[in-house]
Amino acid sequence: MTTEQKFVVSIDTLGQDNDLSDDQKRTALETVLKFKETWEQFEADQLTKDRDNRMAFSVSDKEWAAENVEKIKEEEDKFVEEKMGEIEEG
């Protein structure tokens, strides 16, 4: 699930009463575009990392369950037998 994010960039002339030169505007735009590229790459990297971690965790859970299924069944059976014994005694 994703959420679109939008950002607004403004340039404060710090009270100077003059326009920015074309060179200053170009530099600002290049900086913003570089930030945008860096941000998008960072987000893509984090999503990939999260996906890979989730997949690895899922695989390790399945492996653990496969290795321990008999032990789990034995513990469940023992628990049920104990509870049934308590009911019969009660």
Beta strands, then each sheet from edge to edge (+ up, - down):
end
